[in-house]
Amino acid sequence: MVISRSSSEVAVTFAGSLNDHARSINRFVEMVDEGLEILSGGRLEDFGHLLDEAWQIKRSLSSAVTTSAVDEAYTLARGAGALGGKLLGAGGI
């Protein structure tokens, strides 16, 4: 199954309410420095947890961020031992 959509279609579902998500956006900003510190210390396990936190925040911004297929794949990866993941694109497969 192929799902095609543009990232702008997804972004518009939460762009108008960014003020409501200011706390989440600020956390994303904090994560940049935190991620650099974690990686410079070679703490890959901590980085995996940071990636998972970022994904959980991103998917909380709008139900359009993810799909059931993406959620299932992410859950399977975590169940197989992945600590986190970085998903790119508009959530389609």
PyMOL Python script that loads the backbone (N, CA, C, O; Angstrom):
from pymol import cmd

cmd.read_pdbstr("""\
ATOM      1  N   MET A   1       0.843  -1.172   0.000  1.00  0.00           N
ATOM      2  CA  MET A   1       0.000   0.000   0.000  1.00  0.00           C
ATOM      3  C   MET A   1       0.888   1.235   0.000  1.00  0.00           C
ATOM      4  O   MET A   1       1.854   1.307   0.760  1.00  0.00           O
ATOM      5  N   VAL A   2       0.573   2.191  -0.836  1.00  0.00           N
ATOM      6  CA  VAL A   2       1.319   3.436  -0.922  1.00  0.00           C
ATOM      7  C   VAL A   2       0.385   4.575  -0.547  1.00  0.00           C
ATOM      8  O   VAL A   2      -0.725   4.688  -1.067  1.00  0.00           O
ATOM      9  N   ILE A   3       0.851   5.408   0.357  1.00  0.00           N
ATOM     10  CA  ILE A   3       0.103   6.596   0.757  1.00  0.00           C
ATOM     11  C   ILE A   3       0.962   7.786   0.389  1.00  0.00           C
ATOM     12  O   ILE A   3       2.131   7.847   0.771  1.00  0.00           O
ATOM     13  N   SER A   4       0.411   8.719  -0.334  1.00  0.00           N
ATOM     14  CA  SER A   4       1.169   9.888  -0.745  1.00  0.00           C
ATOM     15  C   SER A   4       0.458  11.135  -0.261  1.00  0.00           C
ATOM     16  O   SER A   4      -0.749  11.287  -0.448  1.00  0.00           O
ATOM     17  N   ARG A   5       1.211  12.023   0.361  1.00  0.00           N
ATOM     18  CA  ARG A   5       0.675  13.319   0.781  1.00  0.00           C
ATOM     19  C   ARG A   5       1.841  14.251   1.003  1.00  0.00           C
ATOM     20  O   ARG A   5       2.977  13.805   1.165  1.00  0.00           O
ATOM     21  N   SER A   6       1.573  15.525   1.013  1.00  0.00           N
ATOM     22  CA  SER A   6       2.661  16.483   1.175  1.00  0.00           C
ATOM     23  C   SER A   6       2.788  16.879   2.640  1.00  0.00           C
ATOM     24  O   SER A   6       1.815  16.876   3.393  1.00  0.00           O
ATOM     25  N   SER A   7       4.006  17.218   3.017  1.00  0.00           N
ATOM     26  CA  SER A   7       4.236  17.616   4.404  1.00  0.00           C
ATOM     27  C   SER A   7       3.480  18.891   4.742  1.00  0.00           C
ATOM     28  O   SER A   7       3.114  19.101   5.898  1.00  0.00           O
ATOM     29  N   SER A   8       3.238  19.746   3.753  1.00  0.00           N
ATOM     30  CA  SER A   8       2.491  20.976   4.032  1.00  0.00           C
ATOM     31  C   SER A   8       1.054  20.671   4.433  1.00  0.00           C
ATOM     32  O   SER A   8       0.461  21.404   5.224  1.00  0.00           O
ATOM     33  N   GLU A   9       0.484  19.583   3.888  1.00  0.00           N
ATOM     34  CA  GLU A   9      -0.866  19.187   4.289  1.00  0.00           C
ATOM     35  C   GLU A   9      -0.900  18.770   5.752  1.00  0.00           C
ATOM     36  O   GLU A   9      -1.871  19.042   6.459  1.00  0.00           O
ATOM     37  N   VAL A  10       0.154  18.114   6.200  1.00  0.00           N
ATOM     38  CA  VAL A  10       0.238  17.703   7.598  1.00  0.00           C
ATOM     39  C   VAL A  10       0.494  18.916   8.482  1.00  0.00           C
ATOM     40  O   VAL A  10      -0.141  19.078   9.524  1.00  0.00           O
ATOM     41  N   ALA A  11       1.418  19.762   8.067  1.00  0.00           N
ATOM     42  CA  ALA A  11       1.781  20.931   8.884  1.00  0.00           C
ATOM     43  C   ALA A  11       0.600  21.864   9.111  1.00  0.00           C
ATOM     44  O   ALA A  11       0.469  22.447  10.187  1.00  0.00           O
ATOM     45  N   VAL A  12      -0.251  22.010   8.118  1.00  0.00           N
ATOM     46  CA  VAL A  12      -1.382  22.912   8.259  1.00  0.00           C
ATOM     47  C   VAL A  12      -2.343  22.444   9.353  1.00  0.00           C
ATOM     48  O   VAL A  12      -3.108  23.253   9.878  1.00  0.00           O
ATOM     49  N   THR A  13      -2.320  21.163   9.705  1.00  0.00           N
ATOM     50  CA  THR A  13      -3.222  20.652  10.734  1.00  0.00           C
ATOM     51  C   THR A  13      -2.836  21.111  12.126  1.00  0.00           C
ATOM     52  O   THR A  13      -3.661  21.079  13.040  1.00  0.00           O
ATOM     53  N   PHE A  14      -1.578  21.541  12.302  1.00  0.00           N
ATOM     54  CA  PHE A  14      -1.197  22.044  13.624  1.00  0.00           C
ATOM     55  C   PHE A  14      -0.557  23.424  13.594  1.00  0.00           C
ATOM     56  O   PHE A  14      -0.321  24.003  14.654  1.00  0.00           O
ATOM     57  N   ALA A  15      -0.270  23.971  12.421  1.00  0.00           N
ATOM     58  CA  ALA A  15       0.409  25.268  12.325  1.00  0.00           C
ATOM     59  C   ALA A  15      -0.406  26.388  12.970  1.00  0.00           C
ATOM     60  O   ALA A  15       0.159  27.280  13.604  1.00  0.00           O
ATOM     61  N   GLY A  16      -1.711  26.349  12.815  1.00  0.00           N
ATOM     62  CA  GLY A  16      -2.547  27.396  13.381  1.00  0.00           C
ATOM     63  C   GLY A  16      -2.627  27.372  14.894  1.00  0.00           C
ATOM     64  O   GLY A  16      -3.039  28.352  15.514  1.00  0.00           O
ATOM     65  N   SER A  17      -2.234  26.258  15.489  1.00  0.00           N
ATOM     66  CA  SER A  17      -2.330  26.143  16.940  1.00  0.00           C
ATOM     67  C   SER A  17      -0.961  26.031  17.600  1.00  0.00           C
ATOM     68  O   SER A  17      -0.838  25.464  18.685  1.00  0.00           O
ATOM     69  N   LEU A  18       0.070  26.571  16.947  1.00  0.00           N
ATOM     70  CA  LEU A  18       1.420  26.470  17.515  1.00  0.00           C
ATOM     71  C   LEU A  18       1.519  27.143  18.880  1.00  0.00           C
ATOM     72  O   LEU A  18       2.288  26.702  19.735  1.00  0.00           O
ATOM     73  N   ASN A  19       0.748  28.209  19.091  1.00  0.00           N
ATOM     74  CA  ASN A  19       0.764  28.841  20.415  1.00  0.00           C
ATOM     75  C   ASN A  19       0.294  27.867  21.486  1.00  0.00           C
ATOM     76  O   ASN A  19       0.768  27.910  22.622  1.00  0.00           O
ATOM     77  N   ASP A  20      -0.641  26.985  21.125  1.00  0.00           N
ATOM     78  CA  ASP A  20      -1.120  25.974  22.065  1.00  0.00           C
ATOM     79  C   ASP A  20      -0.043  24.935  22.356  1.00  0.00           C
ATOM     80  O   ASP A  20      -0.091  24.253  23.379  1.00  0.00           O
ATOM     81  N   HIS A  21       0.922  24.820  21.458  1.00  0.00           N
ATOM     82  CA  HIS A  21       1.975  23.817  21.586  1.00  0.00           C
ATOM     83  C   HIS A  21       3.326  24.438  21.926  1.00  0.00           C
ATOM     84  O   HIS A  21       4.366  23.826  21.680  1.00  0.00           O
ATOM     85  N   ALA A  22       3.324  25.637  22.485  1.00  0.00           N
ATOM     86  CA  ALA A  22       4.578  26.347  22.766  1.00  0.00           C
ATOM     87  C   ALA A  22       5.507  25.518  23.655  1.00  0.00           C
ATOM     88  O   ALA A  22       6.721  25.519  23.452  1.00  0.00           O
ATOM     89  N   ARG A  23       4.959  24.834  24.608  1.00  0.00           N
ATOM     90  CA  ARG A  23       5.777  24.018  25.506  1.00  0.00           C
ATOM     91  C   ARG A  23       6.499  22.907  24.730  1.00  0.00           C
ATOM     92  O   ARG A  23       7.681  22.648  24.957  1.00  0.00           O
ATOM     93  N   SER A  24       5.777  22.260  23.820  1.00  0.00           N
ATOM     94  CA  SER A  24       6.369  21.205  23.001  1.00  0.00           C
ATOM     95  C   SER A  24       7.447  21.769  22.079  1.00  0.00           C
ATOM     96  O   SER A  24       8.516  21.176  21.935  1.00  0.00           O
ATOM     97  N   ILE A  25       7.171  22.900  21.461  1.00  0.00           N
ATOM     98  CA  ILE A  25       8.140  23.526  20.559  1.00  0.00           C
ATOM     99  C   ILE A  25       9.395  23.912  21.334  1.00  0.00           C
ATOM    100  O   ILE A  25      10.508  23.710  20.847  1.00  0.00           O
ATOM    101  N   ASN A  26       9.231  24.460  22.524  1.00  0.00           N
ATOM    102  CA  ASN A  26      10.390  24.810  23.358  1.00  0.00           C
ATOM    103  C   ASN A  26      11.190  23.568  23.725  1.00  0.00           C
ATOM    104  O   ASN A  26      12.417  23.620  23.798  1.00  0.00           O
ATOM    105  N   ARG A  27      10.514  22.467  23.955  1.00  0.00           N
ATOM    106  CA  ARG A  27      11.225  21.220  24.279  1.00  0.00           C
ATOM    107  C   ARG A  27      12.054  20.760  23.089  1.00  0.00           C
ATOM    108  O   ARG A  27      13.172  20.276  23.264  1.00  0.00           O
ATOM    109  N   PHE A  28      11.515  20.905  21.874  1.00  0.00           N
ATOM    110  CA  PHE A  28      12.283  20.561  20.677  1.00  0.00           C
ATOM    111  C   PHE A  28      13.579  21.375  20.619  1.00  0.00           C
ATOM    112  O   PHE A  28      14.640  20.838  20.301  1.00  0.00           O
ATOM    113  N   VAL A  29      13.489  22.650  20.922  1.00  0.00           N
ATOM    114  CA  VAL A  29      14.668  23.520  20.904  1.00  0.00           C
ATOM    115  C   VAL A  29      15.688  23.046  21.934  1.00  0.00           C
ATOM    116  O   VAL A  29      16.880  22.977  21.637  1.00  0.00           O
ATOM    117  N   GLU A  30      15.234  22.722  23.136  1.00  0.00           N
ATOM    118  CA  GLU A  30      16.127  22.215  24.183  1.00  0.00           C
ATOM    119  C   GLU A  30      16.810  20.921  23.752  1.00  0.00           C
ATOM    120  O   GLU A  30      17.967  20.674  24.092  1.00  0.00           O
ATOM    121  N   MET A  31      16.087  20.106  23.007  1.00  0.00           N
ATOM    122  CA  MET A  31      16.604  18.799  22.595  1.00  0.00           C
ATOM    123  C   MET A  31      17.830  18.904  21.691  1.00  0.00           C
ATOM    124  O   MET A  31      18.655  17.991  21.659  1.00  0.00           O
ATOM    125  N   VAL A  32      17.955  19.999  20.964  1.00  0.00           N
ATOM    126  CA  VAL A  32      19.103  20.166  20.075  1.00  0.00           C
ATOM    127  C   VAL A  32      20.390  20.166  20.888  1.00  0.00           C
ATOM    128  O   VAL A  32      21.298  19.381  20.619  1.00  0.00           O
ATOM    129  N   ASP A  33      20.470  21.042  21.879  1.00  0.00           N
ATOM    130  CA  ASP A  33      21.668  21.094  22.724  1.00  0.00           C
ATOM    131  C   ASP A  33      21.845  19.805  23.514  1.00  0.00           C
ATOM    132  O   ASP A  33      22.959  19.300  23.655  1.00  0.00           O
ATOM    133  N   GLU A  34      20.751  19.285  24.022  1.00  0.00           N
ATOM    134  CA  GLU A  34      20.816  18.040  24.782  1.00  0.00           C
ATOM    135  C   GLU A  34      21.343  16.892  23.913  1.00  0.00           C
ATOM    136  O   GLU A  34      22.171  16.095  24.355  1.00  0.00           O
ATOM    137  N   GLY A  35      20.857  16.823  22.690  1.00  0.00           N
ATOM    138  CA  GLY A  35      21.303  15.782  21.766  1.00  0.00           C
ATOM    139  C   GLY A  35      22.779  15.904  21.444  1.00  0.00           C
ATOM    140  O   GLY A  35      23.490  14.900  21.388  1.00  0.00           O
ATOM    141  N   LEU A  36      23.242  17.112  21.235  1.00  0.00           N
ATOM    142  CA  LEU A  36      24.669  17.323  20.964  1.00  0.00           C
ATOM    143  C   LEU A  36      25.527  16.893  22.144  1.00  0.00           C
ATOM    144  O   LEU A  36      26.573  16.267  21.969  1.00  0.00           O
ATOM    145  N   GLU A  37      25.079  17.231  23.339  1.00  0.00           N
ATOM    146  CA  GLU A  37      25.808  16.841  24.552  1.00  0.00           C
ATOM    147  C   GLU A  37      25.830  15.317  24.700  1.00  0.00           C
ATOM    148  O   GLU A  37      26.865  14.726  25.008  1.00  0.00           O
ATOM    149  N   ILE A  38      24.696  14.707  24.481  1.00  0.00           N
ATOM    150  CA  ILE A  38      24.590  13.248  24.599  1.00  0.00           C
ATOM    151  C   ILE A  38      25.515  12.561  23.597  1.00  0.00           C
ATOM    152  O   ILE A  38      26.256  11.642  23.946  1.00  0.00           O
ATOM    153  N   LEU A  39      25.459  13.021  22.354  1.00  0.00           N
ATOM    154  CA  LEU A  39      26.285  12.389  21.319  1.00  0.00           C
ATOM    155  C   LEU A  39      27.771  12.636  21.538  1.00  0.00           C
ATOM    156  O   LEU A  39      28.588  11.745  21.300  1.00  0.00           O
ATOM    157  N   SER A  40      28.132  13.840  21.989  1.00  0.00           N
ATOM    158  CA  SER A  40      29.551  14.117  22.216  1.00  0.00           C
ATOM    159  C   SER A  40      30.094  13.272  23.361  1.00  0.00           C
ATOM    160  O   SER A  40      31.297  13.024  23.441  1.00  0.00           O
ATOM    161  N   GLY A  41      29.211  12.835  24.240  1.00  0.00           N
ATOM    162  CA  GLY A  41      29.616  11.946  25.327  1.00  0.00           C
ATOM    163  C   GLY A  41      29.517  10.477  24.961  1.00  0.00           C
ATOM    164  O   GLY A  41      29.816   9.605  25.777  1.00  0.00           O
ATOM    165  N   GLY A  42      29.101  10.203  23.738  1.00  0.00           N
ATOM    166  CA  GLY A  42      28.998   8.818  23.286  1.00  0.00           C
ATOM    167  C   GLY A  42      27.890   8.021  23.947  1.00  0.00           C
ATOM    168  O   GLY A  42      27.944   6.792  23.990  1.00  0.00           O
ATOM    169  N   ARG A  43      26.890   8.709  24.460  1.00  0.00           N
ATOM    170  CA  ARG A  43      25.805   8.039  25.183  1.00  0.00           C
ATOM    171  C   ARG A  43      24.664   7.716  24.223  1.00  0.00           C
ATOM    172  O   ARG A  43      23.621   8.370  24.245  1.00  0.00           O
ATOM    173  N   LEU A  44      24.867   6.714  23.391  1.00  0.00           N
ATOM    174  CA  LEU A  44      23.905   6.390  22.343  1.00  0.00           C
ATOM    175  C   LEU A  44      22.568   5.920  22.897  1.00  0.00           C
ATOM    176  O   LEU A  44      21.524   6.196  22.307  1.00  0.00           O
ATOM    177  N   GLU A  45      22.585   5.223  24.011  1.00  0.00           N
ATOM    178  CA  GLU A  45      21.318   4.776  24.596  1.00  0.00           C
ATOM    179  C   GLU A  45      20.466   5.982  24.995  1.00  0.00           C
ATOM    180  O   GLU A  45      19.258   5.999  24.761  1.00  0.00           O
ATOM    181  N   ASP A  46      21.097   6.981  25.594  1.00  0.00           N
ATOM    182  CA  ASP A  46      20.364   8.194  25.959  1.00  0.00           C
ATOM    183  C   ASP A  46      19.823   8.907  24.719  1.00  0.00           C
ATOM    184  O   ASP A  46      18.732   9.476  24.746  1.00  0.00           O
ATOM    185  N   PHE A  47      20.598   8.870  23.634  1.00  0.00           N
ATOM    186  CA  PHE A  47      20.150   9.503  22.399  1.00  0.00           C
ATOM    187  C   PHE A  47      18.920   8.782  21.841  1.00  0.00           C
ATOM    188  O   PHE A  47      18.002   9.423  21.330  1.00  0.00           O
ATOM    189  N   GLY A  48      18.902   7.463  21.940  1.00  0.00           N
ATOM    190  CA  GLY A  48      17.729   6.707  21.507  1.00  0.00           C
ATOM    191  C   GLY A  48      16.485   7.116  22.274  1.00  0.00           C
ATOM    192  O   GLY A  48      15.409   7.254  21.692  1.00  0.00           O
ATOM    193  N   HIS A  49      16.627   7.308  23.570  1.00  0.00           N
ATOM    194  CA  HIS A  49      15.493   7.748  24.396  1.00  0.00           C
ATOM    195  C   HIS A  49      15.051   9.161  24.001  1.00  0.00           C
ATOM    196  O   HIS A  49      13.859   9.468  23.997  1.00  0.00           O
ATOM    197  N   LEU A  50      16.023  10.015  23.671  1.00  0.00           N
ATOM    198  CA  LEU A  50      15.705  11.379  23.246  1.00  0.00           C
ATOM    199  C   LEU A  50      14.927  11.356  21.927  1.00  0.00           C
ATOM    200  O   LEU A  50      13.973  12.114  21.752  1.00  0.00           O
ATOM    201  N   LEU A  51      15.335  10.490  21.005  1.00  0.00           N
ATOM    202  CA  LEU A  51      14.607  10.355  19.744  1.00  0.00           C
ATOM    203  C   LEU A  51      13.166   9.914  19.986  1.00  0.00           C
ATOM    204  O   LEU A  51      12.243  10.413  19.342  1.00  0.00           O
ATOM    205  N   ASP A  52      12.978   8.993  20.902  1.00  0.00           N
ATOM    206  CA  ASP A  52      11.619   8.535  21.207  1.00  0.00           C
ATOM    207  C   ASP A  52      10.792   9.672  21.797  1.00  0.00           C
ATOM    208  O   ASP A  52       9.633   9.858  21.427  1.00  0.00           O
ATOM    209  N   GLU A  53      11.383  10.426  22.709  1.00  0.00           N
ATOM    210  CA  GLU A  53      10.652  11.558  23.288  1.00  0.00           C
ATOM    211  C   GLU A  53      10.242  12.550  22.200  1.00  0.00           C
ATOM    212  O   GLU A  53       9.118  13.051  22.200  1.00  0.00           O
ATOM    213  N   ALA A  54      11.160  12.828  21.275  1.00  0.00           N
ATOM    214  CA  ALA A  54      10.855  13.760  20.189  1.00  0.00           C
ATOM    215  C   ALA A  54       9.703  13.238  19.326  1.00  0.00           C
ATOM    216  O   ALA A  54       8.823  14.004  18.932  1.00  0.00           O
ATOM    217  N   TRP A  55       9.709  11.936  19.034  1.00  0.00           N
ATOM    218  CA  TRP A  55       8.628  11.366  18.231  1.00  0.00           C
ATOM    219  C   TRP A  55       7.297  11.464  18.970  1.00  0.00           C
ATOM    220  O   TRP A  55       6.277  11.800  18.368  1.00  0.00           O
ATOM    221  N   GLN A  56       7.300  11.176  20.260  1.00  0.00           N
ATOM    222  CA  GLN A  56       6.050  11.241  21.030  1.00  0.00           C
ATOM    223  C   GLN A  56       5.503  12.664  21.049  1.00  0.00           C
ATOM    224  O   GLN A  56       4.294  12.869  20.951  1.00  0.00           O
ATOM    225  N   ILE A  57       6.388  13.642  21.174  1.00  0.00           N
ATOM    226  CA  ILE A  57       5.941  15.043  21.153  1.00  0.00           C
ATOM    227  C   ILE A  57       5.394  15.397  19.779  1.00  0.00           C
ATOM    228  O   ILE A  57       4.324  15.994  19.665  1.00  0.00           O
ATOM    229  N   LYS A  58       6.137  15.024  18.725  1.00  0.00           N
ATOM    230  CA  LYS A  58       5.715  15.368  17.366  1.00  0.00           C
ATOM    231  C   LYS A  58       4.344  14.785  17.055  1.00  0.00           C
ATOM    232  O   LYS A  58       3.491  15.468  16.488  1.00  0.00           O
ATOM    233  N   ARG A  59       4.128  13.525  17.423  1.00  0.00           N
ATOM    234  CA  ARG A  59       2.848  12.897  17.099  1.00  0.00           C
ATOM    235  C   ARG A  59       1.706  13.473  17.939  1.00  0.00           C
ATOM    236  O   ARG A  59       0.540  13.331  17.570  1.00  0.00           O
ATOM    237  N   SER A  60       2.026  14.118  19.058  1.00  0.00           N
ATOM    238  CA  SER A  60       0.984  14.736  19.872  1.00  0.00           C
ATOM    239  C   SER A  60       0.508  16.072  19.289  1.00  0.00           C
ATOM    240  O   SER A  60      -0.524  16.598  19.707  1.00  0.00           O
ATOM    241  N   LEU A  61       1.254  16.617  18.332  1.00  0.00           N
ATOM    242  CA  LEU A  61       0.867  17.902  17.749  1.00  0.00           C
ATOM    243  C   LEU A  61      -0.401  17.801  16.918  1.00  0.00           C
ATOM    244  O   LEU A  61      -1.197  18.739  16.876  1.00  0.00           O
ATOM    245  N   SER A  62      -0.592  16.657  16.253  1.00  0.00           N
ATOM    246  CA  SER A  62      -1.759  16.474  15.393  1.00  0.00           C
ATOM    247  C   SER A  62      -1.896  14.997  15.045  1.00  0.00           C
ATOM    248  O   SER A  62      -0.900  14.287  14.912  1.00  0.00           O
ATOM    249  N   SER A  63      -3.115  14.549  14.903  1.00  0.00           N
ATOM    250  CA  SER A  63      -3.332  13.150  14.505  1.00  0.00           C
ATOM    251  C   SER A  63      -2.882  12.912  13.070  1.00  0.00           C
ATOM    252  O   SER A  63      -2.714  11.762  12.664  1.00  0.00           O
ATOM    253  N   ALA A  64      -2.683  13.973  12.296  1.00  0.00           N
ATOM    254  CA  ALA A  64      -2.251  13.827  10.911  1.00  0.00           C
ATOM    255  C   ALA A  64      -0.749  13.581  10.783  1.00  0.00           C
ATOM    256  O   ALA A  64      -0.264  13.291   9.690  1.00  0.00           O
ATOM    257  N   VAL A  65      -0.011  13.692  11.880  1.00  0.00           N
ATOM    258  CA  VAL A  65       1.441  13.493  11.838  1.00  0.00           C
ATOM    259  C   VAL A  65       1.797  12.050  11.506  1.00  0.00           C
ATOM    260  O   VAL A  65       2.818  11.795  10.869  1.00  0.00           O
ATOM    261  N   THR A  66       0.976  11.119  11.926  1.00  0.00           N
ATOM    262  CA  THR A  66       1.284   9.705  11.754  1.00  0.00           C
ATOM    263  C   THR A  66       0.097   8.967  11.143  1.00  0.00           C
ATOM    264  O   THR A  66      -0.992   9.519  10.987  1.00  0.00           O
ATOM    265  N   THR A  67       0.337   7.731  10.810  1.00  0.00           N
ATOM    266  CA  THR A  67      -0.727   6.851  10.316  1.00  0.00           C
ATOM    267  C   THR A  67      -0.686   5.575  11.145  1.00  0.00           C
ATOM    268  O   THR A  67       0.273   5.340  11.880  1.00  0.00           O
ATOM    269  N   SER A  68      -1.705   4.766  11.030  1.00  0.00           N
ATOM    270  CA  SER A  68      -1.702   3.511  11.783  1.00  0.00           C
ATOM    271  C   SER A  68      -0.558   2.610  11.323  1.00  0.00           C
ATOM    272  O   SER A  68       0.023   1.891  12.136  1.00  0.00           O
ATOM    273  N   ALA A  69      -0.224   2.638  10.024  1.00  0.00           N
ATOM    274  CA  ALA A  69       0.881   1.815   9.517  1.00  0.00           C
ATOM    275  C   ALA A  69       2.215   2.278  10.088  1.00  0.00           C
ATOM    276  O   ALA A  69       3.051   1.452  10.454  1.00  0.00           O
ATOM    277  N   VAL A  70       2.422   3.581  10.169  1.00  0.00           N
ATOM    278  CA  VAL A  70       3.659   4.118  10.744  1.00  0.00           C
ATOM    279  C   VAL A  70       3.717   3.783  12.232  1.00  0.00           C
ATOM    280  O   VAL A  70       4.759   3.356  12.730  1.00  0.00           O
ATOM    281  N   ASP A  71       2.619   3.971  12.938  1.00  0.00           N
ATOM    282  CA  ASP A  71       2.583   3.640  14.362  1.00  0.00           C
ATOM    283  C   ASP A  71       2.891   2.164  14.596  1.00  0.00           C
ATOM    284  O   ASP A  71       3.616   1.814  15.527  1.00  0.00           O
ATOM    285  N   GLU A  72       2.340   1.309  13.752  1.00  0.00           N
ATOM    286  CA  GLU A  72       2.583  -0.124  13.894  1.00  0.00           C
ATOM    287  C   GLU A  72       4.057  -0.453  13.654  1.00  0.00           C
ATOM    288  O   GLU A  72       4.647  -1.236  14.399  1.00  0.00           O
ATOM    289  N   ALA A  73       4.649   0.136  12.626  1.00  0.00           N
ATOM    290  CA  ALA A  73       6.064  -0.113  12.333  1.00  0.00           C
ATOM    291  C   ALA A  73       6.944   0.383  13.472  1.00  0.00           C
ATOM    292  O   ALA A  73       7.905  -0.287  13.850  1.00  0.00           O
ATOM    293  N   TYR A  74       6.627   1.547  14.020  1.00  0.00           N
ATOM    294  CA  TYR A  74       7.400   2.111  15.127  1.00  0.00           C
ATOM    295  C   TYR A  74       7.280   1.212  16.364  1.00  0.00           C
ATOM    296  O   TYR A  74       8.273   0.934  17.037  1.00  0.00           O
ATOM    297  N   THR A  75       6.080   0.772  16.649  1.00  0.00           N
ATOM    298  CA  THR A  75       5.851  -0.118  17.797  1.00  0.00           C
ATOM    299  C   THR A  75       6.612  -1.432  17.632  1.00  0.00           C
ATOM    300  O   THR A  75       7.205  -1.935  18.586  1.00  0.00           O
ATOM    301  N   LEU A  76       6.593  -1.982  16.426  1.00  0.00           N
ATOM    302  CA  LEU A  76       7.345  -3.211  16.166  1.00  0.00           C
ATOM    303  C   LEU A  76       8.849  -3.000  16.376  1.00  0.00           C
ATOM    304  O   LEU A  76       9.523  -3.844  16.967  1.00  0.00           O
ATOM    305  N   ALA A  77       9.359  -1.885  15.895  1.00  0.00           N
ATOM    306  CA  ALA A  77      10.787  -1.590  16.058  1.00  0.00           C
ATOM    307  C   ALA A  77      11.141  -1.444  17.538  1.00  0.00           C
ATOM    308  O   ALA A  77      12.165  -1.958  17.988  1.00  0.00           O
ATOM    309  N   ARG A  78      10.304  -0.754  18.280  1.00  0.00           N
ATOM    310  CA  ARG A  78      10.560  -0.591  19.726  1.00  0.00           C
ATOM    311  C   ARG A  78      10.478  -1.947  20.424  1.00  0.00           C
ATOM    312  O   ARG A  78      11.278  -2.242  21.312  1.00  0.00           O
ATOM    313  N   GLY A  79       9.520  -2.761  20.026  1.00  0.00           N
ATOM    314  CA  GLY A  79       9.387  -4.086  20.611  1.00  0.00           C
ATOM    315  C   GLY A  79      10.580  -4.980  20.319  1.00  0.00           C
ATOM    316  O   GLY A  79      10.879  -5.901  21.080  1.00  0.00           O
ATOM    317  N   ALA A  80      11.260  -4.703  19.209  1.00  0.00           N
ATOM    318  CA  ALA A  80      12.433  -5.494  18.821  1.00  0.00           C
ATOM    319  C   ALA A  80      13.715  -4.957  19.446  1.00  0.00           C
ATOM    320  O   ALA A  80      14.798  -5.495  19.217  1.00  0.00           O
ATOM    321  N   GLY A  81      13.585  -3.885  20.243  1.00  0.00           N
ATOM    322  CA  GLY A  81      14.757  -3.390  20.953  1.00  0.00           C
ATOM    323  C   GLY A  81      15.200  -1.979  20.615  1.00  0.00           C
ATOM    324  O   GLY A  81      16.100  -1.451  21.268  1.00  0.00           O
ATOM    325  N   ALA A  82      14.591  -1.352  19.609  1.00  0.00           N
ATOM    326  CA  ALA A  82      14.957   0.029  19.301  1.00  0.00           C
ATOM    327  C   ALA A  82      14.535   0.929  20.464  1.00  0.00           C
ATOM    328  O   ALA A  82      13.441   0.779  21.008  1.00  0.00           O
ATOM    329  N   LEU A  83      15.399   1.852  20.835  1.00  0.00           N
ATOM    330  CA  LEU A  83      15.089   2.763  21.927  1.00  0.00           C
ATOM    331  C   LEU A  83      14.286   3.963  21.447  1.00  0.00           C
ATOM    332  O   LEU A  83      13.573   4.597  22.225  1.00  0.00           O
ATOM    333  N   GLY A  84      14.406   4.265  20.178  1.00  0.00           N
ATOM    334  CA  GLY A  84      13.704   5.385  19.587  1.00  0.00           C
ATOM    335  C   GLY A  84      13.912   5.331  18.099  1.00  0.00           C
ATOM    336  O   GLY A  84      14.498   4.385  17.573  1.00  0.00           O
ATOM    337  N   GLY A  85      13.433   6.345  17.424  1.00  0.00           N
ATOM    338  CA  GLY A  85      13.596   6.384  15.986  1.00  0.00           C
ATOM    339  C   GLY A  85      13.362   7.774  15.462  1.00  0.00           C
ATOM    340  O   GLY A  85      12.731   8.605  16.115  1.00  0.00           O
ATOM    341  N   LYS A  86      13.877   8.020  14.279  1.00  0.00           N
ATOM    342  CA  LYS A  86      13.673   9.306  13.625  1.00  0.00           C
ATOM    343  C   LYS A  86      12.872   9.050  12.370  1.00  0.00           C
ATOM    344  O   LYS A  86      13.361   8.419  11.433  1.00  0.00           O
ATOM    345  N   LEU A  87      11.647   9.534  12.347  1.00  0.00           N
ATOM    346  CA  LEU A  87      10.788   9.356  11.195  1.00  0.00           C
ATOM    347  C   LEU A  87      10.795  10.648  10.387  1.00  0.00           C
ATOM    348  O   LEU A  87      10.689  11.745  10.935  1.00  0.00           O
ATOM    349  N   LEU A  88      10.919  10.495   9.095  1.00  0.00           N
ATOM    350  CA  LEU A  88      10.999  11.651   8.203  1.00  0.00           C
ATOM    351  C   LEU A  88       9.855  11.626   7.212  1.00  0.00           C
ATOM    352  O   LEU A  88       9.300  10.567   6.919  1.00  0.00           O
ATOM    353  N   GLY A  89       9.507  12.780   6.704  1.00  0.00           N
ATOM    354  CA  GLY A  89       8.464  12.865   5.689  1.00  0.00           C
ATOM    355  C   GLY A  89       7.137  13.228   6.313  1.00  0.00           C
ATOM    356  O   GLY A  89       7.058  13.632   7.473  1.00  0.00           O
ATOM    357  N   ALA A  90       6.104  13.076   5.519  1.00  0.00           N
ATOM    358  CA  ALA A  90       4.774  13.517   5.928  1.00  0.00           C
ATOM    359  C   ALA A  90       3.964  12.397   6.570  1.00  0.00           C
ATOM    360  O   ALA A  90       2.756  12.549   6.748  1.00  0.00           O
ATOM    361  N   GLY A  91       4.579  11.301   6.917  1.00  0.00           N
ATOM    362  CA  GLY A  91       3.872  10.250   7.601  1.00  0.00           C
ATOM    363  C   GLY A  91       3.280   9.194   6.698  1.00  0.00           C
ATOM    364  O   GLY A  91       2.689   8.227   7.179  1.00  0.00           O
ATOM    365  N   GLY A  92       3.427   9.359   5.411  1.00  0.00           N
ATOM    366  CA  GLY A  92       2.926   8.356   4.480  1.00  0.00           C
ATOM    367  C   GLY A  92       3.935   7.247   4.274  1.00  0.00           C
ATOM    368  O   GLY A  92       5.098   7.362   4.661  1.00  0.00           O
ATOM    369  N   ILE A  93       3.479   6.189   3.668  1.00  0.00           N
ATOM    370  CA  ILE A  93       4.386   5.062   3.385  1.00  0.00           C
ATOM    371  C   ILE A  93       4.431   4.866   1.881  1.00  0.00           C
ATOM    372  O   ILE A  93       5.128   3.975   1.396  1.00  0.00           O
TER     373      ILE A  93
END
""", "prot")
cmd.dss("prot")
cmd.show_as("cartoon", "prot")
cmd.util.cbc("prot")
cmd.orient("prot")
